[in-house]
Amino acid sequence: MNTVYFDNNATTRVLPEVLEAMLPWFSEHFANASSSHFLGQRAKETLISARSAVASFLNASPSEIIFTSGATESNHTAILGTLAANPTRRRIVTSTVEHSSTLRLLENLASKGFEIIKVPVNTSGELNMTELALAVTDETVLVTLMHANNETGVLFSIADAVVIAHAKGAAFHTDAAQTAGKINLDVRHLGCDLLSFSGHKLHAPKGVGVLYVRKGFTLEPQIYGHQERNRRGGTENQAGIIGLSVACQQALEHITHHQDQIATLRDRLQNGILGQVPLAKLNGEEARVPNTCNICFPGVSGEELLYKLDQAGIVASQGSACTAGGTDPSHVLLAMGLNRNDAFSSIRFSLSCETTEAEVDMAVETVSTIIKVIMAAVPVAA
């Protein structure tokens, strides 16, 4: 059975050209980039080139790029490093729909006396900018907001939020894990101090990520060592970094074409499902990344639907892979005003540049057929 993959917000397949660039660095080119011999220096030169490629991807300078193990580490370093560098302020502003890697850290910080303010979203998933402006005060040390939501794909107005934060002297961090490779990422335009993303969300391997730190911004390291200009210790993930740099180059080269192509397929998918399943409704109608749609099927168990889709070779999800299998409904959908039943009845479909029109049409027909079977088995009320 051929598998049709619609869970690209959880992770993407490593592109063949990315894998090809990585392979030599697992075997023949195995030296440590910190070694002084010629093999080590060759590795170091390759890291320099990779850093430049990633910097170009963000319209940043190479010196502003720190390589990490992924977006979770980047998020934590951004938040904890900012707090350590600014000990007199104790207020952190975020949103109600952030990724668990941010929210769980903030919960821990709240237990240590930090004031955590969560700005709400509306029923379309859009951030309440009026509430954000009220939340950011002279006591705020950091505003941390995701660029796009991982479950609905809804985009936040980061450039506008940065202006609000900086007006009060607060630092600004954005989690761009779900926008990297999907839309143009320009840190100069966004104006943020810090930005995070993971390689495995844009067809690079797992275990490598990036933290952009604006030049002149003070950030205390969280892992000590001489690597990454003393900002993040530990021997570099040479193969992973090289793979990430190639993925960034590929994304930058094809972003406009892929953005239009994927958005067209996403719209075909969601419009097809909404057209064939009259009760279905879209979660998050604001501006979104081009690859994501989150659809609610009222009265249908999302878990059962996913199971039957999986049996039919269609891979999707109920939301964040980091919380999959939990007994609680999506905090994102609840924050948008859905009730628990509708949140449990919602499915996320996330596409990639490898998704085809035939796969989309197959998914539409399969979802429609399965929903009819499920609803036919529901007892009719007397």
C-alpha positions in Angstrom: 0.0 0.0 0.0 1.3 3.4 -1.0 1.4 5.9 1.9 0.1 9.5 1.3 1.8 11.7 3.8 0.0 14.8 5.2 1.9 15.3 8.5 4.7 17.6 7.3 4.2 20.0 10.2 5.4 17.1 12.5 8.4 16.4 10.3 9.5 16.2 6.6 11.3 13.7 4.5 15.0 14.5 4.0 15.5 15.6 0.4 17.8 13.4 -1.7 20.2 16.2 -2.4 20.3 17.0 1.4 21.2 13.3 2.2 23.8 13.2 -0.6 25.5 16.3 0.8 25.5 14.8 4.3 26.7 11.2 3.7 30.5 11.9 3.3 30.5 13.6 6.7 29.5 10.4 8.4 32.5 8.5 7.0 35.3 9.8 4.9 35.1 13.4 6.3 34.7 12.6 10.0 37.1 15.0 11.7 36.1 17.4 14.5 35.9 21.0 13.3 37.7 22.1 16.5 40.8 20.1 15.6 43.9 22.0 14.4 45.1 19.4 11.8 44.1 19.8 8.2 41.2 17.4 8.4 39.7 19.5 11.2 40.3 22.7 9.4 38.6 21.3 6.3 35.6 20.5 8.5 35.8 24.0 10.0 35.8 25.6 6.5 32.7 23.6 5.6 30.9 24.8 8.7 31.8 28.4 7.8 30.2 27.9 4.4 27.1 26.2 5.9 26.7 29.1 8.4 26.8 31.6 5.5 24.1 29.7 3.6 21.8 29.6 6.6 22.5 33.3 7.2 21.5 34.1 3.6 18.3 32.1 4.1 17.3 34.5 6.9 18.9 37.7 5.4 21.2 37.7 8.5 25.0 37.8 9.0 26.9 34.6 9.6 28.0 35.8 13.0 24.3 36.0 14.0 23.7 32.2 13.5 24.0 29.7 16.3 23.6 26.0 15.5 21.6 24.0 18.0 20.0 20.6 18.3 16.6 21.9 17.2 13.9 24.5 17.8 13.2 23.4 21.4 16.8 24.1 22.4 16.8 27.3 20.4 13.5 28.4 22.2 14.9 27.6 25.6 18.2 29.3 24.9 16.5 32.4 23.7 14.2 32.6 26.7 16.6 31.6 29.4 19.5 33.4 27.9 17.5 36.7 27.7 16.3 36.3 31.4 19.9 35.7 32.6 21.1 38.8 30.8 18.3 41.0 32.1 17.8 40.0 35.8 15.8 43.1 36.9 12.7 42.4 34.7 10.4 39.5 35.6 7.5 39.7 33.2 7.3 37.5 30.0 4.5 37.9 27.4 3.4 35.1 25.1 0.2 33.8 23.6 -2.3 31.1 24.6 -1.5 29.0 21.6 2.3 28.6 21.7 4.1 25.3 21.2 4.5 23.1 24.2 8.3 23.6 24.2 7.7 27.2 25.1 4.6 26.9 27.3 6.1 24.2 29.5 9.2 26.2 30.1 7.1 29.3 30.9 5.1 27.2 33.4 8.4 26.3 35.1 9.4 29.9 35.2 6.1 30.9 36.7 6.8 28.5 39.6 10.0 30.4 40.2 8.3 33.8 40.5 8.2 35.1 36.9 5.1 36.8 35.8 3.8 35.0 32.6 1.1 36.8 30.6 -0.7 34.8 27.8 -2.4 37.0 25.2 -5.5 35.4 23.7 -6.5 34.7 20.1 -9.8 35.1 18.4 -12.0 32.4 16.9 -9.9 32.5 13.7 -6.7 32.0 15.6 -5.5 35.6 15.1 -3.6 37.2 18.0 -5.3 40.0 19.8 -2.9 42.9 19.2 -4.8 45.3 21.5 -4.3 42.8 24.3 -0.7 42.4 23.4 -0.1 46.1 23.6 -1.7 46.2 27.1 0.3 43.2 28.2 3.7 44.6 27.4 4.8 47.0 30.1 8.1 48.6 31.4 8.5 45.4 33.5 8.5 43.1 30.5 11.8 41.4 29.7 10.7 39.4 26.7 7.9 38.8 24.3 8.0 35.4 22.8 5.5 34.5 20.0 5.4 31.8 17.3 5.5 33.0 13.8 2.9 30.5 12.6 0.8 28.1 14.6 1.8 24.5 14.2 -1.7 23.2 14.4 -3.7 25.7 12.3 -1.0 27.4 10.3 -2.3 30.8 11.3 0.4 33.5 11.0 1.0 36.2 13.6 1.9 39.8 12.7 5.4 39.5 14.1 6.8 42.8 12.7 3.9 44.7 14.4 4.4 42.8 17.6 8.1 43.6 17.6 7.3 47.3 17.5 5.1 46.9 20.5 7.8 45.0 22.5 10.7 47.3 21.6 8.6 50.4 22.5 8.7 49.2 26.1 12.4 48.1 26.0 11.5 44.4 25.9 13.4 41.8 23.8 11.5 39.8 21.1 11.8 36.2 20.2 9.8 34.3 17.6 9.5 30.5 17.1 9.7 30.2 13.3 9.7 26.4 13.2 6.5 26.4 11.1 7.4 29.2 8.7 11.0 28.2 7.8 11.0 26.9 4.2 7.3 27.7 3.7 7.4 31.5 3.4 10.2 34.1 3.1 12.0 34.6 6.4 13.7 38.0 6.6 14.9 38.9 10.1 15.6 42.5 9.0 12.0 42.9 8.0 10.7 41.2 11.1 12.9 43.2 13.3 13.1 40.4 16.0 16.1 40.0 18.3 15.9 36.2 18.3 14.4 33.6 16.0 14.3 29.8 16.2 13.7 26.9 13.8 14.4 23.2 13.2 16.0 21.5 10.3 13.5 18.6 10.1 10.6 20.9 9.3 12.2 21.9 6.0 13.5 18.6 4.6 16.8 18.5 6.6 17.5 15.9 9.3 16.3 15.8 12.9 18.7 16.9 15.6 19.9 20.2 14.1 18.4 23.7 14.4 19.2 27.4 14.4 19.0 30.3 16.8 19.4 33.7 15.2 20.7 36.3 17.6 20.7 39.9 16.4 24.1 41.5 16.3 24.6 43.5 19.5 22.0 41.6 21.5 23.2 40.2 24.8 22.4 36.5 25.4 23.8 34.4 28.1 24.8 30.9 26.9 22.9 27.9 28.4 25.4 25.2 27.3 29.0 26.4 28.0 31.9 25.6 25.7 34.1 27.3 23.1 32.1 26.2 20.1 29.7 28.7 18.3 31.9 31.6 19.5 31.4 30.6 23.1 27.6 30.8 22.8 26.7 27.1 22.6 29.1 24.4 23.7 29.4 20.9 22.3 31.0 19.4 19.2 29.0 20.5 16.2 26.6 18.2 14.4 28.7 18.5 11.2 26.6 16.3 8.9 23.3 17.7 10.2 24.5 21.3 9.8 25.6 20.6 6.2 22.3 19.0 5.5 20.5 22.0 7.0 22.5 24.4 4.9 21.6 22.5 1.7 17.9 22.4 2.7 18.0 26.2 3.3 19.6 26.8 -0.1 16.9 24.6 -1.8 14.1 26.4 0.1 15.4 29.8 -0.8 15.9 29.0 -4.4 12.4 27.5 -4.9 10.3 29.3 -2.2 8.1 31.4 -4.5 7.2 28.4 -6.8 6.7 26.0 -3.9 4.7 28.5 -2.0 2.2 28.9 -4.8 2.1 25.2 -5.7 1.5 24.1 -2.1 -1.1 26.7 -1.4 -3.0 25.6 -4.5 -2.9 22.0 -3.4 -3.9 22.9 0.2 -6.9 24.8 -1.1 -7.9 21.9 -3.4 -7.7 19.6 -0.4 -9.7 21.7 2.1 -12.3 22.8 -0.5 -12.7 19.3 -1.7 -13.3 18.0 1.9 -15.6 20.9 2.9 -17.5 20.4 -0.4 -18.1 16.6 0.1 -18.5 16.7 3.9 -21.2 19.4 4.6 -20.8 19.4 8.4 -17.0 19.9 8.2 -15.6 23.3 9.0 -12.2 25.0 8.8 -10.3 25.9 12.0 -8.3 29.1 11.4 -9.5 31.3 8.6 -6.8 34.0 8.9 -3.6 34.3 6.8 -1.8 31.0 7.1 1.3 29.3 5.9 0.5 27.7 2.5 0.7 24.1 3.5 -1.6 23.7 6.5 -5.4 23.2 7.0 -7.1 22.1 10.2 -10.6 20.7 9.7 -13.2 19.9 12.3 -15.7 17.0 11.6 -18.4 17.6 14.3 -19.8 14.4 15.7 -16.8 12.3 14.5 -14.1 10.9 16.7 -10.9 12.3 15.4 -9.0 9.3 16.8 -11.2 6.9 14.9 -11.0 9.0 11.7 -7.2 9.0 11.9 -7.1 5.3 12.5 -9.2 4.6 9.5 -7.2 7.0 7.4 -4.1 5.3 8.5 -5.5 1.9 7.4 -6.2 3.4 4.0 -2.7 4.8 3.7 -3.4 8.4 4.5 -1.2 9.9 7.2 -2.4 13.0 9.1 -2.6 14.1 12.7 -4.8 15.7 15.4 -2.2 18.4 16.1 1.3 18.7 17.5 3.4 15.6 17.4 4.8 16.6 20.7 1.4 16.1 22.4 0.0 13.3 20.2 -1.6 10.4 22.1 -2.6 12.6 25.1 -6.0 12.5 26.7 -6.6 16.3 26.5 -7.9 18.2 23.5 -5.8 20.7 21.7 -5.0 23.8 23.8 -4.8 25.7 20.5 -8.3 24.9 19.4 -9.8 25.4 22.9 -8.1 28.8 23.0 -9.9 29.6 19.6 -13.3 28.8 21.3 -13.9 25.3 20.1 -15.6 23.0 22.6 -13.9 19.8 23.8 -15.9 17.6 21.4 -15.1 19.7 18.3 -11.4 19.9 19.3 -11.3 16.1 19.6 -13.0 16.0 16.2 -10.4 18.1 14.4 -7.7 16.8 12.0 -4.6 18.6 10.7 -3.4 18.1 7.2 0.0 19.5 6.3 1.5 19.3 2.9 5.0 19.8 1.4 6.7 20.5 -1.9 6.5 16.7 -2.5 2.7 16.5 -2.3 1.0 15.8 -5.6 -2.5 16.6 -7.0 -3.3 12.9 -7.2 -2.5 12.4 -3.5 -4.8 15.4 -2.6 -7.6 14.0 -4.7 -7.1 10.5 -3.1 -7.3 12.1 0.4 -10.5 14.0 -0.4 -12.3 10.9 -1.6 -10.9 8.7 1.2 -11.9 11.2 3.9 -15.4 11.6 2.4 -15.9 7.8 2.2 -14.8 7.2 5.8 -16.9 10.0 7.2 -20.0 8.5 5.5 -19.2 5.1 7.0 -18.7 6.5 10.5 -21.8 8.6 10.4 -23.9 5.7 9.1 -22.9 3.7 12.1 -24.1 6.5 14.5 -27.5 5.5 16.1 -30.4 7.7 15.1 -32.0 9.5 18.1 -35.5 8.4 18.8 
